[in-house]
Amino acid sequence: MRRALDKSCVIDALRGTFLKGFLSTSIFVSCSALYACKPRTFNASTSSLPSEPQASSTSDLDARRYEVWNLMRAEHLKDIQPQCEPQRYLPPKGVSRRGLAILLHGYSACPDQYDVLGPKLAASGYEVLVPLFPGHGAKPLSMKPRKDDVEHVPRVGAGWGPFVSRVNELGSLFDGERVLVGLSHGSSLALRAIQKQPNLWGKAFLMAPKLTNETSFLKFMLSSPLHVLSINQLSESESMRTNPADYADQKLLSMRSGWRACSEVDVHPPANRGGFCNFENRHALAMFDFGETVIKSSEAMAKQGVPISTQVQFVLSEQDKGVCNNATQRVLTALVASGARAQGCIMPEVVPHSMISTHDSPYDKPWTRPLFESAVEFFTQSNFLVGSSATISSCQAQW
């Protein structure tokens, strides 16, 4: 059973926070008002989740955790796709609690990417939280042709900063181990969270970080001829600068692009992918602008001698056209220079960018089981995958 806040209650709470009913995307909302909005339940194919604690029976710290978690959900004021509801998995009865694991999904995707790994980590003793990214998960405006609602997706790199702050705030409220998992853009966000609070997170398992803007990636991934034309014009006319404010042709930034993978999934309904398939060019540029901030900050922190205690395992794919593995190597080198125990390895070329997600591609993924097991062992036993701390090398042979 999945749990979600009652949307009407959330909206009423938000309205009550502003004078004259003014509603803004800024979150100056009363936590006490939101706390009164108890989750509603609906059936889903995931494991049953225990009810959230009541304010009268919990400590102040427990109550604050619940408020921050609810607040992150309340920032999504639009109707959310069922696959995109934020998820919370608790350890089974009798299992000793280790701490907190926050799992960050990929760009344009949803928490359902972790519907296998989430319960596995919970079974190992972690309270697992899988938040939804800003502006993500809204129901499409239309399906034929498909036009997604991306109104609130960050349009500049700095627009991702508040979400990173929320992740760190939530992490700081938990005792025990604190660990992060990231996929694609989620890995970039996890890295930024570590940079902001270098001593908060004990470990991070980061898959396919999407750090730099790659013209080849954009041309490969964007679907229709019109979309490819728009990004070609973008790269040729503006040299692929990532800050949308640098572009003179704002109309070009507002043109829509789309993932080719979405078109493939649409042909295979059982994949049941949550998330959006098309977006404005400015949204993609903002994602890459954020990623470049992560790279530059990693190198700057290493140069300044800022210590980082987090243990980091990177997992990449050999022929992943969705990322630049050299960019991850730069971050890995910087982390090691900052004192972090960090390693990276590359999986065979058959492994796609989505890696562990069972929803982003319609074919079998025999590598997911050993990858799930390796992630759990990394967190519970500190077992790194086969890899060097200096350079990214091959992952285990059975993959």
GUFI-274678 format. One record per residue (C-alpha): x, y, z; residue in three letters. Coordinates in nm, 4 decimals. Example, Ala and Ser with C-alpha at 12.3 -4.5 7.8 and 13.67 -1.06 7.14 Angstrom:
REM residues 2
<r east="1.2300" north="-0.4500" up="0.7800" rest="ALA"/>
<r east="1.3670" north="-0.1060" up="0.7140" rest="SER"/>
This chain:
REM residues 399
<r east="0.0000" north="0.0000" up="0.0000" rest="MET"/>
<r east="0.1325" north="0.3411" up="-0.0919" rest="ARG"/>
<r east="0.0505" north="0.6514" up="0.1037" rest="ARG"/>
<r east="0.0012" north="1.0055" up="-0.0174" rest="ALA"/>
<r east="-0.1116" north="1.3301" up="0.1353" rest="LEU"/>
<r east="-0.4699" north="1.4348" up="0.0855" rest="ASP"/>
<r east="-0.4242" north="1.6989" up="-0.1842" rest="LYS"/>
<r east="-0.7267" north="1.9105" up="-0.0895" rest="SER"/>
<r east="-0.6058" north="1.9280" up="0.2695" rest="CYS"/>
<r east="-0.2582" north="2.0337" up="0.1580" rest="VAL"/>
<r east="-0.3936" north="2.3069" up="-0.0665" rest="ILE"/>
<r east="-0.6155" north="2.4391" up="0.2117" rest="ASP"/>
<r east="-0.3177" north="2.4437" up="0.4469" rest="ALA"/>
<r east="-0.1105" north="2.6313" up="0.1936" rest="LEU"/>
<r east="-0.3843" north="2.8821" up="0.1226" rest="ARG"/>
<r east="-0.4203" north="2.9484" up="0.4919" rest="GLY"/>
<r east="-0.0561" north="3.0478" up="0.5115" rest="THR"/>
<r east="-0.0818" north="3.3377" up="0.2697" rest="PHE"/>
<r east="-0.2728" north="3.6621" up="0.2996" rest="LEU"/>
<r east="-0.5822" north="3.6892" up="0.0832" rest="LYS"/>
<r east="-0.5450" north="3.3278" up="-0.0289" rest="GLY"/>
<r east="-0.2341" north="3.4067" up="-0.2374" rest="PHE"/>
<r east="-0.0652" north="3.0815" up="-0.3416" rest="LEU"/>
<r east="0.3030" north="3.0770" up="-0.4338" rest="SER"/>
<r east="0.5643" north="2.8144" up="-0.5130" rest="THR"/>
<r east="0.7689" north="2.9567" up="-0.2272" rest="SER"/>
<r east="0.7280" north="2.7380" up="0.0784" rest="ILE"/>
<r east="0.6484" north="2.9717" up="0.3661" rest="PHE"/>
<r east="0.3903" north="2.7228" up="0.4814" rest="VAL"/>
<r east="0.2979" north="2.6445" up="0.8379" rest="SER"/>
<r east="0.4345" north="2.3050" up="0.9342" rest="CYS"/>
<r east="0.1624" north="2.2682" up="1.1947" rest="SER"/>
<r east="-0.1025" north="2.3196" up="0.9272" rest="ALA"/>
<r east="0.0531" north="2.0589" up="0.7012" rest="LEU"/>
<r east="0.0973" north="1.8186" up="0.9896" rest="TYR"/>
<r east="-0.2800" north="1.7959" up="1.0196" rest="ALA"/>
<r east="-0.2965" north="1.6548" up="0.6652" rest="CYS"/>
<r east="-0.2773" north="1.2814" up="0.7265" rest="LYS"/>
<r east="-0.1935" north="1.0525" up="0.4332" rest="PRO"/>
<r east="-0.4695" north="0.8927" up="0.2341" rest="ARG"/>
<r east="-0.4150" north="0.5380" up="0.1105" rest="THR"/>
<r east="-0.4613" north="0.3740" up="-0.2258" rest="PHE"/>
<r east="-0.3802" north="0.0316" up="-0.3621" rest="ASN"/>
<r east="-0.0534" north="-0.0250" up="-0.5434" rest="ALA"/>
<r east="0.1755" north="-0.3132" up="-0.6257" rest="SER"/>
<r east="0.4354" north="-0.2280" up="-0.3588" rest="THR"/>
<r east="0.4717" north="-0.3683" up="-0.0100" rest="SER"/>
<r east="0.2399" north="-0.2406" up="0.2604" rest="SER"/>
<r east="0.3881" north="0.0534" up="0.4467" rest="LEU"/>
<r east="0.3257" north="0.1105" up="0.8195" rest="PRO"/>
<r east="0.1305" north="0.4173" up="0.9170" rest="SER"/>
<r east="0.3241" north="0.7346" up="0.9922" rest="GLU"/>
<r east="0.3602" north="0.8269" up="1.3599" rest="PRO"/>
<r east="0.1047" north="1.0495" up="1.5287" rest="GLN"/>
<r east="0.2272" north="1.3777" up="1.6786" rest="ALA"/>
<r east="0.1005" north="1.2873" up="2.0243" rest="SER"/>
<r east="0.3070" north="0.9688" up="2.0453" rest="SER"/>
<r east="0.6400" north="1.0772" up="1.8981" rest="THR"/>
<r east="0.9361" north="1.2875" up="2.0003" rest="SER"/>
<r east="0.9886" north="1.6360" up="1.8625" rest="ASP"/>
<r east="1.2549" north="1.4938" up="1.6335" rest="LEU"/>
<r east="1.0192" north="1.2311" up="1.4933" rest="ASP"/>
<r east="0.7535" north="1.4965" up="1.4374" rest="ALA"/>
<r east="0.9988" north="1.7207" up="1.2536" rest="ARG"/>
<r east="1.1039" north="1.4349" up="1.0256" rest="ARG"/>
<r east="0.7427" north="1.3757" up="0.9357" rest="TYR"/>
<r east="0.6791" north="1.7449" up="0.8746" rest="GLU"/>
<r east="0.9791" north="1.7857" up="0.6421" rest="VAL"/>
<r east="0.8857" north="1.4711" up="0.4492" rest="TRP"/>
<r east="0.5274" north="1.5919" up="0.4092" rest="ASN"/>
<r east="0.6490" north="1.9360" up="0.3103" rest="LEU"/>
<r east="0.8530" north="1.7878" up="0.0243" rest="MET"/>
<r east="0.5373" north="1.6159" up="-0.1010" rest="ARG"/>
<r east="0.3272" north="1.9281" up="-0.0529" rest="ALA"/>
<r east="0.5456" north="2.1241" up="-0.2939" rest="GLU"/>
<r east="0.3810" north="1.9235" up="-0.5734" rest="HIS"/>
<r east="0.0451" north="2.0963" up="-0.6126" rest="LEU"/>
<r east="-0.0571" north="1.9242" up="-0.9356" rest="LYS"/>
<r east="-0.2195" north="1.5835" up="-0.9786" rest="ASP"/>
<r east="0.0585" north="1.3260" up="-0.9524" rest="ILE"/>
<r east="0.0836" north="1.0050" up="-1.1532" rest="GLN"/>
<r east="0.0377" north="0.6987" up="-0.9263" rest="PRO"/>
<r east="0.3879" north="0.5730" up="-1.0134" rest="GLN"/>
<r east="0.5343" north="0.9055" up="-0.9045" rest="CYS"/>
<r east="0.4115" north="0.9267" up="-0.5473" rest="GLU"/>
<r east="0.7004" north="0.9665" up="-0.3005" rest="PRO"/>
<r east="0.7699" north="0.6347" up="-0.1296" rest="GLN"/>
<r east="0.8623" north="0.5361" up="0.2249" rest="ARG"/>
<r east="0.9748" north="0.1843" up="0.3157" rest="TYR"/>
<r east="1.0277" north="0.0768" up="0.6774" rest="LEU"/>
<r east="1.2302" north="-0.2199" up="0.8077" rest="PRO"/>
<r east="1.0204" north="-0.5277" up="0.8906" rest="PRO"/>
<r east="0.9457" north="-0.6078" up="1.2513" rest="LYS"/>
<r east="1.2364" north="-0.7745" up="1.4216" rest="GLY"/>
<r east="1.5000" north="-0.6183" up="1.1948" rest="VAL"/>
<r east="1.7442" north="-0.3874" up="1.3712" rest="SER"/>
<r east="1.7405" north="-0.0350" up="1.2342" rest="ARG"/>
<r east="2.0588" north="0.0889" up="1.0731" rest="ARG"/>
<r east="1.9526" north="0.4403" up="0.9817" rest="GLY"/>
<r east="1.8266" north="0.6324" up="0.6802" rest="LEU"/>
<r east="1.8602" north="0.5757" up="0.3054" rest="ALA"/>
<r east="1.7411" north="0.8446" up="0.0638" rest="ILE"/>
<r east="1.7057" north="0.7265" up="-0.2958" rest="LEU"/>
<r east="1.7110" north="0.9867" up="-0.5741" rest="LEU"/>
<r east="1.5602" north="0.8876" up="-0.9091" rest="HIS"/>
<r east="1.6557" north="1.0050" up="-1.2573" rest="GLY"/>
<r east="1.5649" north="1.3198" up="-1.4476" rest="TYR"/>
<r east="1.2109" north="1.3075" up="-1.5920" rest="SER"/>
<r east="1.1541" north="0.9784" up="-1.4071" rest="ALA"/>
<r east="0.9823" north="0.8961" up="-1.0768" rest="CYS"/>
<r east="1.0255" north="0.7069" up="-0.7466" rest="PRO"/>
<r east="0.9030" north="0.3864" up="-0.9122" rest="ASP"/>
<r east="1.2593" north="0.3393" up="-1.0402" rest="GLN"/>
<r east="1.3386" north="0.2127" up="-0.6901" rest="TYR"/>
<r east="1.0422" north="-0.0171" up="-0.6365" rest="ASP"/>
<r east="1.2819" north="-0.3133" up="-0.6082" rest="VAL"/>
<r east="1.5897" north="-0.1628" up="-0.4418" rest="LEU"/>
<r east="1.3833" north="0.0352" up="-0.1897" rest="GLY"/>
<r east="1.2281" north="-0.2697" up="-0.0189" rest="PRO"/>
<r east="1.5623" north="-0.4542" up="-0.0303" rest="LYS"/>
<r east="1.7355" north="-0.1757" up="0.1614" rest="LEU"/>
<r east="1.4452" north="-0.1596" up="0.4073" rest="ALA"/>
<r east="1.4798" north="-0.5339" up="0.4666" rest="ALA"/>
<r east="1.8426" north="-0.4644" up="0.5580" rest="SER"/>
<r east="1.7422" north="-0.2200" up="0.8311" rest="GLY"/>
<r east="1.7186" north="0.1186" up="0.6617" rest="TYR"/>
<r east="1.4238" north="0.3519" up="0.6671" rest="GLU"/>
<r east="1.4048" north="0.4287" up="0.2958" rest="VAL"/>
<r east="1.2696" north="0.7546" up="0.1568" rest="LEU"/>
<r east="1.2267" north="0.8115" up="-0.2156" rest="VAL"/>
<r east="1.1245" north="1.1746" up="-0.2768" rest="PRO"/>
<r east="0.9909" north="1.3158" up="-0.6032" rest="LEU"/>
<r east="1.1952" north="1.5799" up="-0.7852" rest="PHE"/>
<r east="1.0637" north="1.9367" up="-0.8248" rest="PRO"/>
<r east="0.8126" north="1.9708" up="-1.1053" rest="GLY"/>
<r east="0.8176" north="1.5983" up="-1.1774" rest="HIS"/>
<r east="0.5370" north="1.3437" up="-1.1888" rest="GLY"/>
<r east="0.2467" north="1.5675" up="-1.2992" rest="ALA"/>
<r east="-0.0137" north="1.4022" up="-1.5166" rest="LYS"/>
<r east="0.0314" north="1.4846" up="-1.8893" rest="PRO"/>
<r east="-0.1635" north="1.7747" up="-2.0353" rest="LEU"/>
<r east="-0.2528" north="1.5554" up="-2.3324" rest="SER"/>
<r east="-0.1638" north="1.2089" up="-2.4642" rest="MET"/>
<r east="-0.2313" north="1.2259" up="-2.8391" rest="LYS"/>
<r east="-0.0055" north="1.3967" up="-2.9112" rest="PRO"/>
<r east="0.1670" north="1.3649" up="-2.5777" rest="ARG"/>
<r east="0.2411" north="1.6943" up="-2.4070" rest="LYS"/>
<r east="0.3732" north="1.6773" up="-2.0537" rest="ASP"/>
<r east="0.3140" north="1.9248" up="-1.7746" rest="ASP"/>
<r east="0.6630" north="2.0534" up="-1.6879" rest="VAL"/>
<r east="0.5622" north="2.3979" up="-1.5632" rest="GLU"/>
<r east="0.7515" north="2.3665" up="-1.2357" rest="HIS"/>
<r east="1.0610" north="2.1756" up="-1.3493" rest="VAL"/>
<r east="1.3674" north="2.3920" up="-1.2669" rest="PRO"/>
<r east="1.4653" north="2.6147" up="-1.5609" rest="ARG"/>
<r east="1.8064" north="2.7161" up="-1.4265" rest="VAL"/>
<r east="2.0741" north="2.5092" up="-1.2576" rest="GLY"/>
<r east="2.0363" north="2.6964" up="-0.9284" rest="ALA"/>
<r east="1.6701" north="2.5949" up="-0.9255" rest="GLY"/>
<r east="1.7761" north="2.2503" up="-0.8022" rest="TRP"/>
<r east="1.9434" north="2.3937" up="-0.4924" rest="GLY"/>
<r east="1.6372" north="2.4052" up="-0.2628" rest="PRO"/>
<r east="1.5690" north="2.0359" up="-0.3240" rest="PHE"/>
<r east="1.9267" north="1.9483" up="-0.2256" rest="VAL"/>
<r east="1.8828" north="2.1538" up="0.0922" rest="SER"/>
<r east="1.5634" north="1.9606" up="0.1745" rest="ARG"/>
<r east="1.7467" north="1.6293" up="0.1313" rest="VAL"/>
<r east="2.0188" north="1.7397" up="0.3723" rest="ASN"/>
<r east="1.7673" north="1.8792" up="0.6184" rest="GLU"/>
<r east="1.5833" north="1.5489" up="0.6182" rest="LEU"/>
<r east="1.9050" north="1.3533" up="0.6587" rest="GLY"/>
<r east="2.0155" north="1.5639" up="0.9546" rest="SER"/>
<r east="1.7020" north="1.4644" up="1.1464" rest="LEU"/>
<r east="1.7887" north="1.0929" up="1.1527" rest="PHE"/>
<r east="2.0231" north="0.9019" up="1.3816" rest="ASP"/>
<r east="2.2379" north="0.6085" up="1.2803" rest="GLY"/>
<r east="2.3794" north="0.5585" up="0.9328" rest="GLU"/>
<r east="2.2829" north="0.8014" up="0.6588" rest="ARG"/>
<r east="2.3282" north="0.6842" up="0.3011" rest="VAL"/>
<r east="2.2370" north="0.8052" up="-0.0469" rest="LEU"/>
<r east="2.1537" north="0.6291" up="-0.3722" rest="VAL"/>
<r east="2.1430" north="0.8170" up="-0.7009" rest="GLY"/>
<r east="2.0577" north="0.7328" up="-1.0601" rest="LEU"/>
<r east="2.1421" north="0.9690" up="-1.3457" rest="SER"/>
<r east="2.0562" north="1.3247" up="-1.2360" rest="HIS"/>
<r east="1.9811" north="1.1807" up="-0.8934" rest="GLY"/>
<r east="2.3526" north="1.1014" up="-0.8640" rest="SER"/>
<r east="2.4380" north="1.4646" up="-0.9404" rest="SER"/>
<r east="2.1963" north="1.5802" up="-0.6711" rest="LEU"/>
<r east="2.3439" north="1.3329" up="-0.4226" rest="ALA"/>
<r east="2.6951" north="1.4601" up="-0.4951" rest="LEU"/>
<r east="2.5831" north="1.8168" up="-0.4373" rest="ARG"/>
<r east="2.4233" north="1.7156" up="-0.1065" rest="ALA"/>
<r east="2.7570" north="1.5649" up="-0.0005" rest="ILE"/>
<r east="2.9415" north="1.8813" up="-0.1052" rest="GLN"/>
<r east="2.7065" north="2.0972" up="0.0983" rest="LYS"/>
<r east="2.7469" north="1.8834" up="0.4123" rest="GLN"/>
<r east="3.0628" north="1.6724" up="0.3744" rest="PRO"/>
<r east="3.0236" north="1.4966" up="0.7107" rest="ASN"/>
<r east="2.6522" north="1.4168" up="0.6959" rest="LEU"/>
<r east="2.6371" north="1.1187" up="0.4615" rest="TRP"/>
<r east="2.8308" north="0.8016" up="0.5386" rest="GLY"/>
<r east="2.8016" north="0.6305" up="0.1998" rest="LYS"/>
<r east="2.6692" north="0.6960" up="-0.1498" rest="ALA"/>
<r east="2.6000" north="0.4467" up="-0.4303" rest="PHE"/>
<r east="2.5827" north="0.6549" up="-0.7477" rest="LEU"/>
<r east="2.4838" north="0.5186" up="-1.0890" rest="MET"/>
<r east="2.5390" north="0.6912" up="-1.4247" rest="ALA"/>
<r east="2.5814" north="1.0516" up="-1.3010" rest="PRO"/>
<r east="2.4512" north="1.2994" up="-1.5605" rest="LYS"/>
<r east="2.7047" north="1.5767" up="-1.5059" rest="LEU"/>
<r east="2.7951" north="1.7505" up="-1.8318" rest="THR"/>
<r east="2.6110" north="1.8741" up="-2.1377" rest="ASN"/>
<r east="2.6936" north="1.6452" up="-2.4267" rest="GLU"/>
<r east="2.5797" north="1.7486" up="-2.7748" rest="THR"/>
<r east="2.6164" north="1.3868" up="-2.8866" rest="SER"/>
<r east="2.3929" north="1.2729" up="-2.6003" rest="PHE"/>
<r east="2.1238" north="1.5262" up="-2.6827" rest="LEU"/>
<r east="2.1231" north="1.4368" up="-3.0516" rest="LYS"/>
<r east="2.1040" north="1.0678" up="-2.9669" rest="PHE"/>
<r east="1.8306" north="1.0848" up="-2.7059" rest="MET"/>
<r east="1.5893" north="1.3408" up="-2.8466" rest="LEU"/>
<r east="1.3182" north="1.1755" up="-3.0477" rest="SER"/>
<r east="1.1389" north="1.3422" up="-3.3389" rest="SER"/>
<r east="1.3075" north="1.5234" up="-3.6320" rest="PRO"/>
<r east="1.1648" north="1.8529" up="-3.5051" rest="LEU"/>
<r east="1.3145" north="1.7958" up="-3.1613" rest="HIS"/>
<r east="1.6538" north="1.6998" up="-3.3019" rest="VAL"/>
<r east="1.6460" north="2.0065" up="-3.5262" rest="LEU"/>
<r east="1.5755" north="2.2297" up="-3.2287" rest="SER"/>
<r east="1.8673" north="2.0968" up="-3.0274" rest="ILE"/>
<r east="2.0969" north="2.1118" up="-3.3307" rest="ASN"/>
<r east="2.0067" north="2.4771" up="-3.3722" rest="GLN"/>
<r east="2.0688" north="2.5243" up="-3.0019" rest="LEU"/>
<r east="2.4169" north="2.3702" up="-3.0150" rest="SER"/>
<r east="2.5268" north="2.5353" up="-3.3392" rest="GLU"/>
<r east="2.3985" north="2.8838" up="-3.2648" rest="SER"/>
<r east="2.4920" north="2.9113" up="-2.8993" rest="GLU"/>
<r east="2.7831" north="2.6646" up="-2.8491" rest="SER"/>
<r east="2.5736" north="2.4685" up="-2.5998" rest="MET"/>
<r east="2.6154" north="2.7098" up="-2.3093" rest="ARG"/>
<r east="2.4263" north="2.5700" up="-2.0139" rest="THR"/>
<r east="2.2985" north="2.8887" up="-1.8503" rest="ASN"/>
<r east="1.9637" north="2.9726" up="-2.0155" rest="PRO"/>
<r east="2.0204" north="3.3400" up="-1.9346" rest="ALA"/>
<r east="2.3124" north="3.3391" up="-2.1809" rest="ASP"/>
<r east="2.0869" north="3.2707" up="-2.4779" rest="TYR"/>
<r east="1.9648" north="3.5524" up="-2.6963" rest="ALA"/>
<r east="1.7011" north="3.3373" up="-2.8668" rest="ASP"/>
<r east="1.4605" north="3.2633" up="-2.5818" rest="GLN"/>
<r east="1.2120" north="3.1059" up="-2.8256" rest="LYS"/>
<r east="1.4656" north="2.8347" up="-2.8971" rest="LEU"/>
<r east="1.4874" north="2.7618" up="-2.5265" rest="LEU"/>
<r east="1.1118" north="2.7171" up="-2.5015" rest="SER"/>
<r east="1.0985" north="2.4643" up="-2.7869" rest="MET"/>
<r east="1.0111" north="2.1158" up="-2.6697" rest="ARG"/>
<r east="1.2390" north="1.8142" up="-2.6804" rest="SER"/>
<r east="1.1696" north="1.4543" up="-2.5825" rest="GLY"/>
<r east="1.3304" north="1.1253" up="-2.4841" rest="TRP"/>
<r east="1.3506" north="0.8588" up="-2.7508" rest="ARG"/>
<r east="1.3255" north="0.6011" up="-2.4723" rest="ALA"/>
<r east="0.9781" north="0.7283" up="-2.3863" rest="CYS"/>
<r east="0.8579" north="0.6528" up="-2.7367" rest="SER"/>
<r east="0.9895" north="0.2992" up="-2.7054" rest="GLU"/>
<r east="0.8230" north="0.2480" up="-2.3688" rest="VAL"/>
<r east="0.4931" north="0.3752" up="-2.5056" rest="ASP"/>
<r east="0.4966" north="0.0804" up="-2.7464" rest="VAL"/>
<r east="0.5303" north="-0.1563" up="-2.4495" rest="HIS"/>
<r east="0.2615" north="-0.0609" up="-2.1952" rest="PRO"/>
<r east="0.3705" north="-0.3244" up="-1.9372" rest="PRO"/>
<r east="0.6787" north="-0.1128" up="-1.8672" rest="ALA"/>
<r east="0.4381" north="0.1400" up="-1.7120" rest="ASN"/>
<r east="0.6981" north="0.4151" up="-1.6852" rest="ARG"/>
<r east="0.6179" north="0.7059" up="-1.4564" rest="GLY"/>
<r east="0.7386" north="1.0558" up="-1.5345" rest="GLY"/>
<r east="0.7419" north="1.2900" up="-1.8327" rest="PHE"/>
<r east="0.8623" north="1.2325" up="-2.1872" rest="CYS"/>
<r east="0.9010" north="1.5843" up="-2.3271" rest="ASN"/>
<r east="1.0202" north="1.9153" up="-2.1876" rest="PHE"/>
<r east="1.1591" north="2.2504" up="-2.2929" rest="GLU"/>
<r east="1.5205" north="2.2829" up="-2.4029" rest="ASN"/>
<r east="1.5843" north="2.5155" up="-2.1092" rest="ARG"/>
<r east="1.5016" north="2.2309" up="-1.8683" rest="HIS"/>
<r east="1.7753" north="2.0075" up="-2.0109" rest="ALA"/>
<r east="2.0262" north="2.2920" up="-2.0046" rest="LEU"/>
<r east="1.9439" north="2.3638" up="-1.6397" rest="ALA"/>
<r east="2.0146" north="2.0009" up="-1.5528" rest="MET"/>
<r east="2.3568" north="2.0171" up="-1.7194" rest="PHE"/>
<r east="2.4309" north="2.3563" up="-1.5657" rest="ASP"/>
<r east="2.3718" north="2.1994" up="-1.2256" rest="PHE"/>
<r east="2.5984" north="1.9084" up="-1.3157" rest="GLY"/>
<r east="2.8811" north="2.1391" up="-1.4153" rest="GLU"/>
<r east="2.8455" north="2.3123" up="-1.0799" rest="THR"/>
<r east="2.8972" north="1.9736" up="-0.9148" rest="VAL"/>
<r east="3.2156" north="1.9102" up="-1.1155" rest="ILE"/>
<r east="3.3633" north="2.2537" up="-1.0482" rest="LYS"/>
<r east="3.2747" north="2.2388" up="-0.6789" rest="SER"/>
<r east="3.4356" north="1.8946" up="-0.6432" rest="SER"/>
<r east="3.7609" north="2.0204" up="-0.7922" rest="GLU"/>
<r east="3.7516" north="2.3443" up="-0.5941" rest="ALA"/>
<r east="3.6987" north="2.1580" up="-0.2651" rest="MET"/>
<r east="3.9904" north="1.9267" up="-0.3446" rest="ALA"/>
<r east="4.2140" north="2.2230" up="-0.4236" rest="LYS"/>
<r east="4.1143" north="2.3971" up="-0.1004" rest="GLN"/>
<r east="4.1707" north="2.0829" up="0.1039" rest="GLY"/>
<r east="3.8109" north="2.0515" up="0.2243" rest="VAL"/>
<r east="3.7828" north="1.6995" up="0.3721" rest="PRO"/>
<r east="3.5018" north="1.4670" up="0.2639" rest="ILE"/>
<r east="3.4390" north="1.1554" up="0.4714" rest="SER"/>
<r east="3.1677" north="0.9927" up="0.2550" rest="THR"/>
<r east="3.2426" north="0.6545" up="0.0984" rest="GLN"/>
<r east="3.1340" north="0.6725" up="-0.2668" rest="VAL"/>
<r east="3.0827" north="0.3943" up="-0.5211" rest="GLN"/>
<r east="3.0254" north="0.5021" up="-0.8826" rest="PHE"/>
<r east="2.8735" north="0.2571" up="-1.1313" rest="VAL"/>
<r east="2.8813" north="0.3446" up="-1.5013" rest="LEU"/>
<r east="2.7998" north="0.1727" up="-1.8309" rest="SER"/>
<r east="3.0585" north="0.1335" up="-2.1025" rest="GLU"/>
<r east="2.8571" north="0.2758" up="-2.3919" rest="GLN"/>
<r east="2.6109" north="0.4975" up="-2.2061" rest="ASP"/>
<r east="2.5383" north="0.7823" up="-2.4455" rest="LYS"/>
<r east="2.3396" north="0.9525" up="-2.1718" rest="GLY"/>
<r east="2.6426" north="1.0594" up="-1.9710" rest="VAL"/>
<r east="3.0066" north="1.1562" up="-2.0018" rest="CYS"/>
<r east="3.2147" north="0.9033" up="-1.8072" rest="ASN"/>
<r east="3.5165" north="1.1350" up="-1.8221" rest="ASN"/>
<r east="3.3208" north="1.3870" up="-1.6153" rest="ALA"/>
<r east="3.2617" north="1.1229" up="-1.3482" rest="THR"/>
<r east="3.6331" north="1.0463" up="-1.3527" rest="GLN"/>
<r east="3.7038" north="1.4130" up="-1.2746" rest="ARG"/>
<r east="3.4705" north="1.4025" up="-0.9755" rest="VAL"/>
<r east="3.6156" north="1.0702" up="-0.8578" rest="LEU"/>
<r east="3.9686" north="1.2113" up="-0.8726" rest="THR"/>
<r east="3.8599" north="1.5181" up="-0.6758" rest="ALA"/>
<r east="3.6836" north="1.3088" up="-0.4103" rest="LEU"/>
<r east="3.9926" north="1.0955" up="-0.3543" rest="VAL"/>
<r east="4.2029" north="1.4112" up="-0.3265" rest="ALA"/>
<r east="3.9583" north="1.5343" up="-0.0606" rest="SER"/>
<r east="4.0138" north="1.2227" up="0.1478" rest="GLY"/>
<r east="3.7012" north="1.0321" up="0.0496" rest="ALA"/>
<r east="3.7186" north="0.6582" up="-0.0026" rest="ARG"/>
<r east="3.5765" north="0.6532" up="-0.3537" rest="ALA"/>
<r east="3.5851" north="0.4005" up="-0.6361" rest="GLN"/>
<r east="3.4268" north="0.3642" up="-0.9764" rest="GLY"/>
<r east="3.3615" north="0.0807" up="-1.2139" rest="CYS"/>
<r east="3.2140" north="0.0338" up="-1.5603" rest="ILE"/>
<r east="2.9541" north="-0.2271" up="-1.6508" rest="MET"/>
<r east="2.9334" north="-0.3879" up="-1.9988" rest="PRO"/>
<r east="2.7929" north="-0.1892" up="-2.2904" rest="GLU"/>
<r east="2.4654" north="-0.3853" up="-2.2889" rest="VAL"/>
<r east="2.3695" north="-0.2104" up="-1.9639" rest="VAL"/>
<r east="2.1549" north="0.0975" up="-2.0449" rest="PRO"/>
<r east="2.1514" north="0.4330" up="-1.8733" rest="HIS"/>
<r east="1.8496" north="0.3394" up="-1.6580" rest="SER"/>
<r east="2.0454" north="0.0431" up="-1.5113" rest="MET"/>
<r east="1.8258" north="-0.0807" up="-1.2233" rest="ILE"/>
<r east="1.4879" north="0.0555" up="-1.3314" rest="SER"/>
<r east="1.2371" north="-0.2085" up="-1.4365" rest="THR"/>
<r east="1.0167" north="0.0537" up="-1.6015" rest="HIS"/>
<r east="1.2426" north="0.2459" up="-1.8402" rest="ASP"/>
<r east="1.3000" north="-0.0282" up="-2.0970" rest="SER"/>
<r east="1.0876" north="-0.3273" up="-2.1971" rest="PRO"/>
<r east="1.3562" north="-0.5989" up="-2.2125" rest="TYR"/>
<r east="1.5051" north="-0.8268" up="-1.9467" rest="ASP"/>
<r east="1.7914" north="-0.6948" up="-1.7348" rest="LYS"/>
<r east="1.9878" north="-0.9929" up="-1.6002" rest="PRO"/>
<r east="2.2438" north="-0.7633" up="-1.4357" rest="TRP"/>
<r east="1.9936" north="-0.6062" up="-1.1957" rest="THR"/>
<r east="2.0030" north="-0.8832" up="-0.9351" rest="ARG"/>
<r east="2.3817" north="-0.8730" up="-0.8788" rest="PRO"/>
<r east="2.3672" north="-0.4936" up="-0.8873" rest="LEU"/>
<r east="2.0955" north="-0.4868" up="-0.6197" rest="PHE"/>
<r east="2.2981" north="-0.7300" up="-0.4087" rest="GLU"/>
<r east="2.6142" north="-0.5240" up="-0.4536" rest="SER"/>
<r east="2.4359" north="-0.2050" up="-0.3451" rest="ALA"/>
<r east="2.3089" north="-0.3727" up="-0.0263" rest="VAL"/>
<r east="2.6528" north="-0.5197" up="0.0502" rest="GLU"/>
<r east="2.8163" north="-0.1828" up="-0.0061" rest="PHE"/>
<r east="2.5943" north="-0.0244" up="0.2569" rest="PHE"/>
<r east="2.5841" north="-0.3091" up="0.5078" rest="THR"/>
<r east="2.9389" north="-0.4477" up="0.4740" rest="GLN"/>
<r east="3.1355" north="-0.1634" up="0.3070" rest="SER"/>
<r east="3.2124" north="-0.3947" up="0.0151" rest="ASN"/>
<r east="3.3173" north="-0.1871" up="-0.2836" rest="PHE"/>
<r east="3.2791" north="-0.3284" up="-0.6329" rest="LEU"/>
<r east="3.5929" north="-0.4262" up="-0.8208" rest="VAL"/>
<r east="3.7464" north="-0.0918" up="-0.9071" rest="GLY"/>
<r east="4.0390" north="0.1378" up="-0.8441" rest="SER"/>
<r east="4.0315" north="0.4459" up="-0.6267" rest="SER"/>
<r east="4.2347" north="0.6329" up="-0.8874" rest="ALA"/>
<r east="4.0668" north="0.5373" up="-1.2145" rest="THR"/>
<r east="3.7364" north="0.3883" up="-1.3204" rest="ILE"/>
<r east="3.7843" north="0.0225" up="-1.4136" rest="SER"/>
<r east="3.5674" north="-0.2783" up="-1.5005" rest="SER"/>
<r east="3.2947" north="-0.4005" up="-1.2658" rest="CYS"/>
<r east="3.2652" north="-0.7631" up="-1.1581" rest="GLN"/>
<r east="3.3061" north="-1.0116" up="-1.4412" rest="ALA"/>
<r east="2.9654" north="-1.1784" up="-1.3980" rest="GLN"/>
<r east="2.8020" north="-0.8569" up="-1.5109" rest="TRP"/>
